[in-house]
Amino acid sequence: MNDELQTLAPPAHGYTEDSIRSLDWREHIRLRPGMYIGKLGDGSAYDDGIYVLVKEVIDNCIDEHVMGYGRTIEVKVSESKVQVRDYGRGIPLGKVVDVVSKINTGGKYDSKVFQKSVGLNGVGTKAVNALSSHFLVQSVRDGQLKAAEFSQGQLAADPRPQKTSQRNGTLISFTPDESIFRSYRFIPEFLESQIRNYCYLNAGLAIYFNGQKYVSENGLRDLLEHKTDADALRYPIIHLKGEDIELALTHGNDYGEEYYSFVNGQYTTQGGTHLAAFREAVVKAVREFFQRQNKKEFDAADIRASIIGAISVRVQEPVFESQTKTKLGSINMGPDGPTVRGFIIDFVKEKLDNFLSVNATVAEALRKRIEQSERERKDMAGVKKLANQRAKKANLHNRKLRDCRFHLGENVKDGAEKEALTTLFITEGDSASGSITKSRNVELEAVFSLRGKPLNCFGLKKKIVYENEELNLLQHALNIEEGIEGLRYNRVVIATDADVDGMHIRLLLLTFFLQFFPDLVRNGHVYILETPLFRVRNKKETIYCYSESEKQAAMFKLGRNPEVTRFKGLGEISPDEFGRFIGENIKLEPVILQSDRSIQQVLAYYMGKNTPARQEFIIDNLRLEKDLLISDTLPEPEIALA
């Protein structure tokens, strides 16, 4: 009996004083990087950790500018190295090492020095230092230069100050550590967007990114002008400014709502209290204005339909919901200030009402846009109800969707890291979906199988989404009917064959998303799956190749007569092999919507009727197969696969 009790007793794990460890700041950041910079990633998503590192360094330069020191910032980014130089006051020379290597050390604890700063917890540059294989900090103050070098957060060189003729300011150079950020790469479009936002929020500030100058004179109005097509706007951009607040808004013709929100110069991609207040305030102000004018109360959804807006506020001691500062949690503007909600609502109601009262033509154009949205909503109501009933029945036995266990926004165990990996693969046909289904991670990866080519949605009304069973089921699988707030998967991956039909299906899906759910693309959720074109192997080694040049290199490496297999379709790749391409080593190309043209202009060129411009391009770029080079055959794309 005693022997049985001993067998059933839980094993001893040696929990003693020796089990308790104290990590220094560097060890803790490297052990738990997600706490400091969010998800790691490889640079294929705009919120991956390598971009957060760049942001943390530039934020300090912006804070110097906001306090009145320095009007120029220089940013240089190569494949792996980042260098940022400002012309502010420079770090006090005696604290250069401490500021980048001692947690809870910095100037932003003194509210008199940095009153409305982005970073207030003294962690940013320390995290960059700890997560870099090489980190250099250099400060110039009053003819003296002090520098220090680090490796993975450990001090490597600390020379004494020396005389210099350089201008005051701070230079930081770093190389992200490849042992943490595996196979990373910087995508220029993400960095350019980040830098443009800094300029819009700090009118007059000049940022040089790899030699290219970025500057804004009109703040958020310039932002909306860059993000929109003037010909597609229903009325000129409304631009309102006050103390600690700036906003711009207009209405276009695209579906959904498009917002850009900022706090103390920080782009809050997930919004927060200020964005919620802005959306509420616009509805209140517009509704009350037209109630007085027309004695009619418009629905909130009709007022916000197709709206394009931007808001920036400055808050004392802001509280964010994570170290990466993507969502504002502050309730008040400052310790003794009004609430964020009350401050924004009061400002918008007064200023927007006054603007509409003075600008009758803008008010009339706004009223017509709202009434158009109202007619479209009512016209679609009957079809929408029937389609949703069909979708509910189909969901009970939806053969198109092989779902996963966990979804975005469900507080997945291990938090943001796991939620970032929630993925829906959209495949063509049963063979491809079968291979992915058998090799996927059933906890985080789902598969939606298409039947043939989907409908070309260009120029169609949203009513067609509900009338087309396949598109309606895809909409429900993603849970984006009412917007992307309820999106069930962080990554929507288009997985089609690398042939003409596969490319066509890819374009048709992109057209569907851009036409009806552009926020899905704007917010960086849509990707293209890269799968190998060739398998080169001998008896000892197998190499998978994604291009002709990689195939040639692999054949040279493996020597005489290697076996070469060309994968013509995803269905030809066995489930065992597929598991290698959708696991940790997955290669995804983000779909980036560049803002030089509007969505409708892009879709009209690629997916509209055979326009003369497209015909001329095809004729001018006809090549023999042996002469084909990708760089010669594609126009400068407005939708870029980075």
C-alpha positions as CSV (number, residue, x, y, z in Angstrom):
1,M,0.0,0.0,0.0
2,N,2.8,2.4,0.9
3,D,4.5,1.5,-2.4
4,E,1.3,2.4,-4.2
5,L,1.0,5.8,-2.4
6,Q,4.6,6.6,-3.3
7,T,3.9,5.7,-6.9
8,L,0.9,8.1,-7.0
9,A,2.6,11.0,-5.3
10,P,3.6,13.8,-7.6
11,P,7.3,13.9,-8.5
12,A,9.6,16.3,-6.7
13,H,10.9,19.1,-9.0
14,G,13.6,20.4,-6.7
15,Y,11.9,23.8,-6.0
16,T,14.5,25.3,-3.6
17,E,16.2,28.6,-3.1
18,D,18.5,27.7,-6.0
19,S,15.4,27.7,-8.3
20,I,14.9,31.4,-7.8
21,R,16.8,33.5,-10.4
22,S,17.3,37.2,-10.8
23,L,17.8,38.3,-14.4
24,D,19.5,41.6,-15.3
25,W,17.8,44.0,-17.7
26,R,19.5,42.6,-20.8
27,E,18.8,39.0,-20.0
28,H,15.1,39.7,-19.4
29,I,14.6,41.6,-22.6
30,R,16.3,38.9,-24.7
31,L,14.4,36.1,-22.9
32,R,11.0,37.9,-23.3
33,P,11.3,40.2,-26.3
34,G,7.6,40.1,-26.9
35,M,6.9,42.0,-23.7
36,Y,8.9,45.0,-25.1
37,I,8.5,45.0,-28.9
38,G,5.4,42.8,-29.5
39,K,5.8,40.0,-32.0
40,L,9.2,39.3,-33.5
41,G,8.4,38.3,-37.2
42,D,10.7,38.5,-40.1
43,G,9.8,42.0,-41.4
44,S,6.9,40.8,-43.7
45,A,4.3,42.6,-41.5
46,Y,4.3,46.3,-40.7
47,D,4.1,45.7,-37.0
48,D,7.0,43.2,-36.8
49,G,9.6,43.8,-34.1
50,I,12.4,45.2,-36.4
51,Y,10.1,48.2,-37.3
52,V,9.4,48.7,-33.6
53,L,13.1,48.9,-33.0
54,V,13.4,51.7,-35.6
55,K,10.4,53.5,-34.2
56,E,11.8,53.4,-30.6
57,V,14.9,55.2,-31.8
58,I,13.1,57.8,-34.0
59,D,10.6,58.5,-31.2
60,N,13.4,60.0,-29.1
61,C,14.3,62.3,-32.0
62,I,10.7,63.3,-32.4
63,D,10.5,64.2,-28.7
64,E,13.5,66.4,-29.1
65,H,11.8,68.2,-32.0
66,V,8.5,68.6,-30.2
67,M,10.4,70.3,-27.3
68,G,11.8,72.8,-29.8
69,Y,15.2,71.3,-30.5
70,G,16.2,70.1,-34.0
71,R,14.2,70.3,-37.3
72,T,16.1,67.6,-39.2
73,I,16.4,63.8,-38.7
74,E,18.5,61.5,-40.9
75,V,17.5,57.8,-41.2
76,K,19.6,55.3,-43.2
77,V,18.5,51.7,-43.5
78,S,20.4,49.0,-45.4
79,E,19.6,45.3,-45.5
80,S,20.5,44.8,-41.9
81,K,21.8,48.1,-40.4
82,V,19.9,51.1,-39.2
83,Q,21.4,54.6,-38.4
84,V,19.4,57.5,-37.0
85,R,20.9,61.0,-36.4
86,D,19.0,64.0,-35.0
87,Y,20.2,67.5,-34.3
88,G,18.6,68.1,-30.9
89,R,20.4,68.8,-27.6
90,G,22.3,65.5,-27.5
91,I,22.3,63.1,-24.5
92,P,24.2,64.6,-21.5
93,L,27.7,63.2,-22.0
94,G,28.0,61.7,-18.5
95,K,24.9,59.6,-19.0
96,V,25.4,58.3,-22.6
97,V,26.0,54.7,-21.4
98,D,23.3,54.8,-18.7
99,V,20.5,56.1,-20.9
100,V,20.8,53.1,-23.3
101,S,21.7,50.4,-20.8
102,K,20.0,51.0,-17.4
103,I,16.3,50.3,-17.1
104,N,14.3,53.2,-15.5
105,T,16.9,55.7,-16.6
106,G,16.0,58.6,-18.9
107,G,15.0,62.2,-19.1
108,K,11.3,61.6,-19.6
109,Y,10.6,61.0,-15.9
110,D,11.0,64.8,-15.6
111,S,7.7,66.1,-16.9
112,K,9.2,69.6,-17.2
113,V,11.8,68.4,-19.8
114,F,9.4,66.1,-21.8
115,Q,5.8,67.2,-21.2
116,K,3.9,65.3,-23.9
117,S,6.3,62.5,-24.9
118,V,5.6,59.2,-26.6
119,G,7.9,57.1,-24.4
120,L,7.7,57.6,-20.6
121,N,8.9,54.3,-19.2
122,G,12.6,54.5,-20.0
123,V,12.7,51.1,-21.9
124,G,12.8,51.9,-25.6
125,T,16.5,52.3,-26.5
126,K,17.4,49.7,-23.9
127,A,15.3,47.1,-25.7
128,V,16.9,48.1,-29.1
129,N,20.4,47.8,-27.4
130,A,19.6,44.4,-25.9
131,L,18.2,42.9,-29.1
132,S,21.0,44.1,-31.4
133,S,24.1,42.3,-32.3
134,H,25.8,45.7,-32.6
135,F,24.7,49.0,-31.1
136,L,26.4,52.3,-31.2
137,V,25.3,55.5,-29.4
138,Q,27.0,58.8,-30.0
139,S,26.2,62.2,-28.5
140,V,27.5,65.6,-29.4
141,R,27.1,68.6,-27.0
142,D,28.9,71.9,-27.3
143,G,32.0,70.7,-29.1
144,Q,32.4,67.4,-27.3
145,L,31.6,63.9,-28.6
146,K,30.9,60.9,-26.5
147,A,30.3,57.4,-27.9
148,A,29.8,53.9,-26.6
149,E,29.4,50.5,-28.4
150,F,27.5,47.4,-27.2
151,S,27.0,43.8,-28.4
152,Q,23.7,42.1,-27.4
153,G,23.4,44.8,-24.7
154,Q,26.9,44.3,-23.2
155,L,29.2,47.2,-23.2
156,A,32.0,46.6,-25.7
157,A,33.7,50.0,-25.9
158,D,33.5,53.1,-23.8
159,P,36.1,55.7,-25.0
160,R,36.5,59.0,-23.3
161,P,34.9,62.2,-24.8
162,Q,36.8,64.0,-27.5
163,K,36.6,67.3,-29.3
164,T,34.5,67.6,-32.4
165,S,33.2,70.2,-34.9
166,Q,29.9,68.3,-35.4
167,R,26.5,69.9,-34.6
168,N,24.8,69.0,-31.4
169,G,22.6,65.9,-31.5
170,T,22.5,62.1,-31.1
171,L,23.4,59.3,-33.4
172,I,22.3,55.7,-32.9
173,S,23.3,52.8,-35.1
174,F,22.2,49.2,-34.6
175,T,22.0,45.8,-36.3
176,P,19.1,43.6,-35.1
177,D,20.4,40.3,-33.7
178,E,19.8,37.4,-36.2
179,S,19.6,34.9,-33.4
180,I,16.3,36.6,-32.4
181,F,15.0,38.0,-35.7
182,R,15.6,35.1,-38.0
183,S,16.0,35.8,-41.7
184,Y,14.6,39.3,-41.3
185,R,14.5,42.0,-43.9
186,F,13.4,45.6,-43.9
187,I,10.6,46.4,-46.5
188,P,11.1,50.0,-47.6
189,E,7.4,50.7,-48.0
190,F,6.7,50.0,-44.3
191,L,9.5,52.4,-43.3
192,E,8.5,55.1,-45.7
193,S,4.9,55.0,-44.4
194,Q,6.3,55.3,-40.8
195,I,8.4,58.2,-41.7
196,R,5.7,60.0,-43.7
197,N,3.5,59.8,-40.6
198,Y,6.2,61.4,-38.4
199,C,6.2,64.3,-40.9
200,Y,2.5,64.7,-41.1
201,L,2.3,65.0,-37.3
202,N,5.2,67.5,-37.0
203,A,4.7,70.1,-39.7
204,G,8.0,71.6,-40.7
205,L,10.1,68.7,-39.6
206,A,12.3,67.3,-42.4
207,I,13.3,63.6,-42.3
208,Y,15.8,62.3,-44.8
209,F,15.3,58.5,-45.4
210,N,18.1,57.0,-47.4
211,G,18.7,60.4,-49.0
212,Q,15.0,61.1,-49.9
213,K,13.5,64.2,-48.1
214,Y,10.1,63.9,-46.5
215,V,8.4,67.0,-45.1
216,S,4.8,68.3,-44.5
217,E,3.5,71.8,-44.2
218,N,-0.2,71.1,-43.7
219,G,-0.1,68.2,-41.2
220,L,-3.1,65.8,-41.3
221,R,-4.5,67.4,-44.4
222,D,-1.4,66.3,-46.3
223,L,-1.8,62.8,-44.9
224,L,-5.4,62.5,-46.3
225,E,-4.3,64.0,-49.6
226,H,-1.6,61.4,-49.9
227,K,-3.9,58.6,-49.0
228,T,-6.7,59.5,-51.3
229,D,-7.5,60.5,-54.9
230,A,-8.8,64.0,-55.1
231,D,-11.2,63.1,-57.9
232,A,-12.8,60.4,-55.8
233,L,-13.6,62.6,-52.8
234,R,-17.1,63.8,-52.3
235,Y,-16.0,67.2,-50.9
236,P,-12.7,68.9,-50.0
237,I,-10.9,67.7,-46.9
238,I,-12.1,69.3,-43.7
239,H,-9.0,70.3,-41.6
240,L,-9.5,71.5,-38.0
241,K,-6.8,72.3,-35.4
242,G,-6.8,73.3,-31.8
243,E,-4.6,73.1,-28.8
244,D,-3.5,69.5,-28.3
245,I,-5.8,68.3,-31.1
246,E,-5.8,68.2,-34.9
247,L,-8.2,66.3,-37.3
248,A,-9.0,65.9,-40.9
249,L,-11.9,64.1,-42.6
250,T,-13.7,63.6,-45.8
251,H,-15.9,61.0,-47.6
252,G,-14.9,58.9,-50.6
253,N,-16.6,56.1,-52.6
254,D,-14.9,53.0,-51.1
255,Y,-16.6,50.7,-48.7
256,G,-15.8,50.7,-45.0
257,E,-14.3,53.3,-42.8
258,E,-10.6,54.4,-43.0
259,Y,-9.0,56.1,-40.0
260,Y,-5.5,57.1,-38.9
261,S,-5.1,57.9,-35.2
262,F,-2.1,59.3,-33.3
263,V,-1.1,60.2,-29.8
264,N,1.9,62.4,-29.1
265,G,3.2,61.6,-32.5
266,Q,2.7,57.8,-32.1
267,Y,0.7,56.0,-34.8
268,T,-1.9,54.0,-32.8
269,T,-2.7,51.3,-35.3
270,Q,-5.2,49.7,-32.9
271,G,-6.9,53.0,-32.0
272,G,-8.0,53.4,-28.5
273,T,-10.0,55.9,-26.4
274,H,-9.2,58.8,-28.8
275,L,-10.3,57.1,-32.0
276,A,-13.5,55.8,-30.3
277,A,-14.3,59.3,-29.2
278,F,-13.5,60.7,-32.7
279,R,-15.9,58.3,-34.4
280,E,-18.6,59.1,-31.8
281,A,-18.0,62.8,-32.1
282,V,-18.3,63.0,-35.9
283,V,-21.7,61.2,-35.7
284,K,-23.0,63.5,-33.0
285,A,-21.9,66.7,-34.7
286,V,-23.2,65.7,-38.2
287,R,-26.4,64.2,-36.9
288,E,-27.2,67.3,-34.8
289,F,-26.3,69.7,-37.7
290,F,-28.7,68.0,-40.1
291,Q,-31.4,67.7,-37.5
292,R,-31.4,71.5,-37.3
293,Q,-31.2,71.9,-41.1
294,N,-33.5,69.2,-42.4
295,K,-35.4,67.9,-39.3
296,K,-34.0,64.4,-40.2
297,E,-32.0,62.1,-38.0
298,F,-29.4,60.0,-40.0
299,D,-28.3,56.6,-38.9
300,A,-24.7,56.4,-37.5
301,A,-23.7,53.7,-40.0
302,D,-24.7,55.9,-42.9
303,I,-22.8,58.9,-41.6
304,R,-19.6,56.8,-41.1
305,A,-19.9,54.8,-44.4
306,S,-17.0,55.6,-46.7
307,I,-15.5,58.1,-44.2
308,I,-11.7,58.8,-44.3
309,G,-10.5,60.5,-41.2
310,A,-7.3,61.3,-39.2
311,I,-7.0,62.5,-35.6
312,S,-4.0,63.5,-33.5
313,V,-4.0,64.4,-29.8
314,R,-1.4,65.3,-27.3
315,V,-1.9,63.8,-23.8
316,Q,0.2,64.3,-20.7
317,E,1.6,61.0,-19.4
318,P,-0.3,58.8,-21.9
319,V,-1.2,55.2,-20.8
320,F,-0.9,52.7,-23.6
321,E,-2.1,49.1,-23.5
322,S,1.4,47.7,-24.4
323,Q,5.0,48.7,-24.7
324,T,4.6,49.0,-28.5
325,K,2.1,51.8,-27.9
326,T,-0.4,50.8,-30.6
327,K,-3.6,51.4,-28.5
328,L,-4.3,54.3,-26.2
329,G,-5.8,53.4,-22.8
330,S,-5.7,56.8,-21.2
331,I,-9.0,58.2,-20.0
332,N,-7.9,61.7,-19.2
333,M,-5.9,64.3,-21.2
334,G,-3.7,64.8,-18.2
335,P,-3.6,64.4,-14.4
336,D,-5.9,67.5,-14.0
337,G,-7.3,67.6,-17.5
338,P,-10.7,66.7,-19.0
339,T,-11.5,63.2,-20.2
340,V,-10.2,62.3,-23.7
341,R,-13.8,61.5,-24.8
342,G,-15.2,64.8,-23.5
343,F,-12.4,66.9,-24.9
344,I,-12.7,65.4,-28.4
345,I,-16.5,65.5,-28.5
346,D,-16.6,69.1,-27.4
347,F,-14.0,70.2,-29.9
348,V,-15.5,68.3,-32.9
349,K,-19.1,69.3,-32.1
350,E,-18.1,73.0,-32.0
351,K,-15.6,73.2,-34.8
352,L,-17.3,70.9,-37.2
353,D,-20.7,72.4,-36.7
354,N,-19.2,75.9,-37.3
355,F,-17.4,74.7,-40.5
356,L,-20.5,73.1,-42.0
357,S,-22.6,76.2,-41.2
358,V,-20.1,78.4,-43.0
359,N,-19.4,76.0,-45.9
360,A,-22.9,75.3,-47.4
361,T,-21.5,73.4,-50.5
362,V,-19.5,71.0,-48.3
363,A,-22.5,70.4,-46.1
364,E,-24.7,69.7,-49.1
365,A,-22.2,67.2,-50.6
366,L,-21.9,65.5,-47.2
367,R,-25.7,65.2,-47.0
368,K,-25.9,63.6,-50.4
369,R,-23.2,61.1,-49.6
370,I,-25.0,60.1,-46.4
371,E,-28.3,59.7,-48.2
372,Q,-26.6,57.5,-50.8
373,S,-25.3,55.2,-48.1
374,E,-28.8,55.1,-46.6
375,R,-30.3,54.0,-49.9
376,E,-27.6,51.4,-50.5
377,R,-28.1,50.0,-46.9
378,K,-31.9,49.7,-47.4
379,D,-31.6,48.2,-50.8
380,M,-29.3,45.5,-49.5
381,A,-31.3,44.7,-46.4
382,G,-33.5,42.0,-47.9
383,V,-30.7,40.2,-49.8
384,K,-28.5,40.4,-46.7
385,K,-31.0,38.7,-44.5
386,L,-31.6,35.8,-46.9
387,A,-27.8,35.4,-47.4
388,N,-27.1,35.3,-43.7
389,Q,-29.7,32.7,-43.2
390,R,-28.1,30.5,-45.9
391,A,-24.7,31.1,-44.4
392,K,-25.8,30.0,-40.9
393,K,-27.1,26.8,-42.3
394,A,-23.9,26.3,-44.3
395,N,-21.7,27.0,-41.3
396,L,-23.1,23.9,-39.6
397,H,-21.5,21.7,-42.3
398,N,-19.3,24.1,-44.3
399,R,-17.1,21.9,-46.4
400,K,-15.2,24.9,-47.7
401,L,-13.8,25.8,-44.3
402,R,-11.5,23.6,-42.2
403,D,-11.3,25.8,-39.1
404,C,-8.7,26.0,-36.4
405,R,-9.1,25.9,-32.6
406,F,-8.0,29.5,-31.8
407,H,-8.7,32.8,-33.4
408,L,-7.6,36.4,-33.3
409,G,-9.0,38.3,-30.3
410,E,-9.8,35.2,-28.2
411,N,-7.0,35.7,-25.7
412,V,-5.0,32.8,-27.0
413,K,-2.5,31.2,-24.6
414,D,0.9,33.0,-24.9
415,G,-0.9,36.1,-26.1
416,A,0.1,38.3,-29.0
417,E,2.7,35.9,-30.3
418,K,0.1,33.2,-30.9
419,E,-2.6,35.5,-32.1
420,A,-0.3,36.9,-34.7
421,L,0.1,33.4,-36.2
422,T,-3.7,32.8,-36.6
423,T,-4.0,32.2,-40.4
424,L,-6.6,31.4,-43.0
425,F,-5.2,29.8,-46.2
426,I,-7.4,30.4,-49.2
427,T,-6.7,27.7,-51.7
428,E,-7.9,26.7,-55.2
429,G,-9.4,23.2,-55.5
430,D,-9.5,20.1,-53.3
431,S,-5.9,18.8,-54.0
432,A,-4.1,21.9,-52.8
433,S,-6.4,22.4,-49.8
434,G,-6.0,18.7,-48.9
435,S,-2.2,19.0,-48.7
436,I,-2.4,22.1,-46.6
437,T,-5.1,20.7,-44.3
438,K,-3.0,17.6,-43.6
439,S,0.2,19.5,-42.8
440,R,-1.2,22.6,-41.0
441,N,-1.1,23.5,-37.3
442,V,-4.7,22.7,-36.4
443,E,-4.7,25.1,-33.4
444,L,-3.8,28.3,-35.4
445,E,-4.2,27.6,-39.1
446,A,-7.5,27.2,-41.1
447,V,-8.1,26.4,-44.7
448,F,-10.8,27.8,-47.1
449,S,-11.2,26.0,-50.4
450,L,-12.4,27.8,-53.5
451,R,-14.3,26.0,-56.3
452,G,-12.7,27.3,-59.5
453,K,-12.3,31.0,-60.2
454,P,-14.2,33.5,-58.0
455,L,-16.3,36.3,-59.5
456,N,-14.6,39.4,-60.8
457,C,-16.1,42.0,-58.3
458,F,-14.7,45.1,-60.0
459,G,-17.4,47.8,-60.3
460,L,-20.0,45.7,-58.6
461,K,-22.1,46.7,-55.5
462,K,-21.7,45.0,-52.2
463,K,-25.1,43.4,-52.8
464,I,-23.2,40.9,-55.0
465,V,-21.3,39.5,-51.9
466,Y,-24.5,38.3,-50.4
467,E,-25.9,36.9,-53.7
468,N,-22.7,34.9,-54.4
469,E,-22.7,31.9,-52.1
470,E,-18.9,31.4,-52.2
471,L,-18.0,35.1,-51.5
472,N,-20.6,35.2,-48.7
473,L,-19.2,32.1,-47.0
474,L,-15.7,33.6,-47.3
475,Q,-16.9,36.8,-45.7
476,H,-18.5,34.9,-42.9
477,A,-15.4,32.7,-42.4
478,L,-13.4,35.9,-41.9
479,N,-16.2,37.5,-39.8
480,I,-15.7,40.9,-41.6
481,E,-19.2,41.6,-42.6
482,E,-19.5,44.6,-40.3
483,G,-15.8,45.6,-40.6
484,I,-12.4,44.1,-39.6
485,E,-12.8,44.6,-35.9
486,G,-14.2,41.1,-35.6
487,L,-11.6,39.5,-38.0
488,R,-10.9,35.9,-36.9
489,Y,-7.4,35.5,-38.4
490,N,-4.5,37.8,-38.3
491,R,-3.1,36.6,-41.6
492,V,-5.2,36.0,-44.7
493,V,-3.0,34.0,-47.0
494,I,-3.8,33.5,-50.7
495,A,-2.3,30.1,-51.6
496,T,-2.6,29.6,-55.4
497,D,-0.5,27.7,-58.0
498,A,2.4,29.7,-59.6
499,D,0.8,29.5,-63.1
500,V,-1.4,31.7,-65.1
501,D,-4.6,30.4,-63.6
502,G,-3.2,30.7,-60.1
503,M,-2.2,34.3,-60.8
504,H,-5.7,35.1,-62.1
505,I,-7.3,33.7,-59.0
506,R,-4.9,35.7,-56.9
507,L,-6.0,38.9,-58.7
508,L,-9.7,38.1,-58.4
509,L,-9.3,37.6,-54.6
510,L,-7.4,40.8,-54.2
511,T,-10.1,42.6,-56.2
512,F,-12.7,41.2,-53.9
513,F,-10.9,42.4,-50.8
514,L,-10.0,45.8,-52.2
515,Q,-13.4,46.4,-53.6
516,F,-15.4,45.6,-50.4
517,F,-13.0,45.2,-47.5
518,P,-10.0,47.5,-48.3
519,D,-9.2,47.8,-44.6
520,L,-8.1,44.2,-44.7
521,V,-5.3,45.2,-47.1
522,R,-4.5,48.6,-45.6
523,N,-4.0,47.0,-42.1
524,G,-1.5,44.5,-43.4
525,H,-3.6,41.3,-43.0
526,V,-3.4,39.9,-46.6
527,Y,-0.4,37.9,-47.8
528,I,0.7,35.7,-50.8
529,L,2.1,32.3,-49.9
530,E,5.5,31.6,-51.5
531,T,6.0,27.9,-52.2
532,P,9.0,26.3,-53.9
533,L,9.0,25.9,-57.7
534,F,11.7,23.2,-57.7
535,R,13.1,20.4,-55.6
536,V,16.7,19.5,-56.2
537,R,18.1,16.5,-54.4
538,N,20.5,13.6,-54.4
539,K,20.8,10.7,-52.0
540,K,22.3,12.9,-49.2
541,E,20.6,16.3,-49.4
542,T,17.3,17.9,-50.6
543,I,17.1,21.6,-51.5
544,Y,13.9,23.5,-52.2
545,C,14.2,26.4,-54.6
546,Y,11.9,29.4,-55.2
547,S,13.4,30.7,-58.4
548,E,15.4,29.6,-61.5
549,S,18.6,31.1,-60.1
550,E,18.2,29.2,-56.8
551,K,17.7,26.0,-58.8
552,Q,20.9,26.6,-60.7
553,A,22.8,27.2,-57.5
554,A,21.4,24.1,-55.9
555,M,22.4,21.9,-58.9
556,F,25.9,23.3,-58.8
557,K,26.1,22.6,-55.1
558,L,24.9,19.0,-55.3
559,G,27.2,18.2,-58.2
560,R,26.7,15.6,-60.9
561,N,23.2,14.6,-62.1
562,P,20.9,15.7,-59.2
563,E,17.2,14.9,-59.4
564,V,15.2,18.1,-60.3
565,T,11.4,18.2,-59.8
566,R,9.3,21.1,-61.0
567,F,6.2,21.6,-58.9
568,K,3.4,22.7,-61.3
569,G,0.8,23.0,-58.6
570,L,0.3,23.0,-54.8
571,G,-1.4,19.7,-55.1
572,E,1.8,18.0,-56.3
573,I,3.6,18.9,-53.0
574,S,3.1,16.1,-50.5
575,P,1.6,16.9,-47.1
576,D,4.9,16.0,-45.4
577,E,6.8,18.4,-47.6
578,F,4.1,21.1,-47.3
579,G,4.6,21.1,-43.5
580,R,8.1,22.5,-44.1
581,F,6.7,25.5,-46.0
582,I,3.8,26.6,-43.8
583,G,5.6,26.2,-40.4
584,E,8.3,28.3,-38.8
585,N,10.0,28.7,-42.2
586,I,6.9,30.0,-44.0
587,K,7.6,32.6,-46.7
588,L,4.9,35.2,-47.0
589,E,4.9,38.3,-49.2
590,P,2.7,41.1,-47.8
591,V,0.2,42.8,-50.1
592,I,1.1,46.5,-49.7
593,L,-1.4,49.1,-51.1
594,Q,0.6,52.1,-52.2
595,S,-1.2,55.4,-52.1
596,D,-0.1,57.0,-55.3
597,R,-3.5,56.1,-56.8
598,S,-6.9,55.3,-55.4
599,I,-8.1,51.8,-55.1
600,Q,-10.6,52.3,-57.9
601,Q,-7.9,53.5,-60.3
602,V,-5.8,50.5,-59.5
603,L,-8.7,48.1,-60.0
604,A,-9.8,49.8,-63.2
605,Y,-6.3,49.3,-64.7
606,Y,-5.8,45.7,-63.7
607,M,-9.4,44.3,-63.6
608,G,-11.5,46.6,-65.7
609,K,-12.3,46.3,-69.3
610,N,-9.5,46.2,-71.8
611,T,-8.4,49.8,-71.5
612,P,-6.1,51.3,-74.2
613,A,-3.4,51.9,-71.5
614,R,-3.3,48.2,-70.6
615,Q,-3.4,47.1,-74.2
616,E,-0.4,49.4,-74.9
617,F,1.5,48.1,-72.0
618,I,1.0,44.4,-73.0
619,I,2.1,45.1,-76.6
620,D,5.1,47.2,-75.5
621,N,6.3,44.5,-73.1
622,L,5.9,41.3,-75.2
623,R,9.0,39.2,-75.0
624,L,10.3,35.9,-76.0
625,E,10.3,33.4,-73.1
626,K,14.1,33.2,-73.1
627,D,14.4,37.0,-72.8
628,L,11.8,37.4,-70.0
629,L,12.9,39.2,-66.9
630,I,10.4,40.0,-64.2
631,S,11.8,43.5,-63.8
632,D,11.1,44.2,-67.5
633,T,7.5,42.9,-67.6
634,L,5.8,44.5,-64.6
635,P,4.7,48.1,-64.5
636,E,5.5,50.1,-61.4
637,P,2.8,48.5,-59.3
638,E,0.3,50.3,-57.1
639,I,-0.4,47.1,-55.3
640,A,3.1,45.9,-54.5
641,L,4.1,42.4,-53.4
642,A,7.1,43.6,-51.5
